[in-house]
Amino acid sequence: MCQLVTASAYLGSSDTAHALLEAFCLAMAMHPDKQKKAPEELNAVIGPHRLPDFSDRDALPYTRAILKEEMRWHIIAPIRFIHLTMDDDKYNGYFLPARTILNTNIWLVQLREGYPDRESFRLERLLEDGPPSDPADYVFGFGPRLCPGRHFSIASSFITFTSVLRIFDIQPPPTSIWDPNQHGKEAIRTSSKPYLAKLIGLRPALGCNLKMSRQFPNELFDAIISCVPTGHTGWLWPKERETLLNCTLVCRDWLPVSRHTLFSYVHLKRPTAWDSFLRSVVNAEEGRPWLASILRLQVEDGWYSHYEGDKKIPAKPVSEWRGQYVIPVLAGHLPNLELLSLSVDWDRCQPHATTFGMFSQFTSLRELRLDSCRFPSFCTFRRILVSLPALKTLRCSAVHWPSAPQPSILAIPSGHLALQSLGISLLCDSFHDLSLQCGPVDFHPITLPHRTLDYYVQIFAPSVQVAAFGNIQSMHDIANTISDLSRFGNLRSLDFAVNGTDWGDAADLLQSLPARLDTLIIFVDYGRELVDRDMMVKEDGEVKAMKTNGLELLEPVLLRDNFKALHHLEFKPWGYRDTLEPLEESIIQTIWRKLPKLHSRTTLNIRLAPVYINRSPPPSRRPSPSPAVEIISGGFIP
Ligand code: HEM
């Protein structure tokens, strides 16, 4: 129903509004003497500093007359839609049997309504003579199928036409392409005429001192525009880009702040994007000042193959990689950069010898995201981290270096690295398949032994307050991978993945944590591997429950003193929709039954946020069967 209503409104309004505006421009170009008086009236009524609004309507009789006469002079739909008589009828001595097709000619109605000289555009007939009838009474049709968009159309054309008359002087194009008589006749059709665009010129007398909506100071518009891209992620979405670009078109005054906001996030996805960025911003005098506006920069080299939806995007050949230039070219030129997100294979793209040292010139960088990056050695990775003076957050996903470092180089001089947030997830680009793989499919084999990841994590541990370890090479080997959290003395929030049967390892891991956590998020894998290993109780082929769980092992650990301040405990069960959905309730019951003491803690919020491995969105939430466990909408992985 909603779709049909919207479609009718769209179909009914798009062509008509367009045709009406065209005809209006035509009438104004043909009658400059009539046009001239409208801005005078507008200026007298609304003053020099704003555009008209609906409250001005009654005070603008001349401008309203233009609108009405225009609708009459150029009837947009002179022949209504065809109709059918339902019963036998009579009209003017004619007999009309039922189911006769009728077509009314609105243009001829004017004959009956007694409009003298009806082909002329004469405002006098409305202003002085007193009209025989209001054109709005018949140009929209009549009877039960009368145009439902008439009020909308009258209102929107009033605002459009008065705003145009306020700002623009509509002039005819050069006489070589303009024959008012011929075009006047053509205007009877509702066709699009490109030449009409040429009629419009800025009204010189008003244009220079008229600013859009002067009621508000420009600073307010600046503030509004700079809010456009602040989604929770802070990245610009395509729609927001469009909005900002439109802002620059609407008002010249808004150009600087819109550009500044557009440049706040630069995403270079392809070699061509990098090349044009280089040409029109970095190496262009007029573009260079915008480098200071860049707060977030994301560069993807395309060196690895990946999926966009179902489509596999193959890796680009080395000759097309640009990532090796990013740091040498931009170091020292992005004074306000806060977030740098890179996907570069420095192991193969032959970066300049000084590249890694140059990271120190990004003095404002607070967050570094490395997604699918390959370093020539762990040393280079370590060198980058140490040289970034303001770095607070590090996120690594599928970061590689060819061999495990010697323990001697692991020590980082104290004070050089003060990370507060650390996210590490090392797994394959085949995530979208959601099969659990112990190694990446399209990557070169990772030579990093599981055990050594633990070493690396320990390097960053002391200052970190927020840590997320997800998808670590082998889900069920988490304890072998990150075996010990004893160096995380400042941790406040921990997020890690566990296999649905490995609660013992998870409990051991938490046991080693000295910090006082306030947030604990556990990503529980009920993925294919678990199903394959037959850990589910099935009836008639349908999954009904989990065979073993071990969740109760968490309770004694979480009752320890250093978890007393815990106020948020979230379980994120992760699995195929067909198995996870029926399991949801049994997961809640398991949490309810196996963690009774935790439930009695009123200060603790226990939540379940399922993540479905499916190509359809998550179902609408049912109320939780247990009052102690709040179910929140989880996500789904397409
Ligand atoms: C200058 C602007 C417009 C003119 C001159 C106009 C004119 C008309 C006319 C003559 C009809 C046929 C009425 C009949 O057969 O009795 C009609 C029908 C219709 N118009 Fe408009 N229209 C305009 C704008 C709009 C707008 C803005 C909308 C929607 C928002 C709209 C939606 C419709 C619809 C849905 C119908 C079909 C009604 C039905 O069959 O029941 N029109 N219009």
Residues whose N, C-alpha, C, O or C-beta is under 5 A from the ligand:
A	BS01	HEM	S8 A9 G12 S13 T16 L20 I76 A77 R80 F81 V139 F140 G141 F142 R145 L146 C147 P148 G149 F152 S153
